[in-house]
Amino acid sequence: MFLYIEEVMDVSSRLLSMLDQKQLTPDNPDFLENLFNATSLSFFLVMPVQRIARYPLLLQTIQKHTDPSHPAYALLEQAAHTSVALNCRINEYKRFREV
């Protein structure tokens, strides 16, 4: 999953640079609109957790559109299975904590 971490970091730094150029401040009316209508800190705390649940679907969709003879197909399949297993473990842990 971290094969392209350099590219991810590059895109993130470019995005940060563009955001810095925009110079939005909390008193600017566009501030919250550019943060996906975020109205509280809890929005940002929940987003990474929700993202984990989306990984299996994303990986399975990519796998569906990847030729089985592609060299990365086996790794993609393994990552999809691992993300499903991770989500199952998270759900089991949540159920255990709720009881």
Secondary structure as GFF3:
##gff-version 3
##sequence-region A 1 99
A	DSSP	alpha_helix	5	22	.	.	.	ID=ss1
A	DSSP	alpha_helix	30	33	.	.	.	ID=ss2
A	DSSP	alpha_helix	41	64	.	.	.	ID=ss3
A	DSSP	alpha_helix	73	98	.	.	.	ID=ss4
###
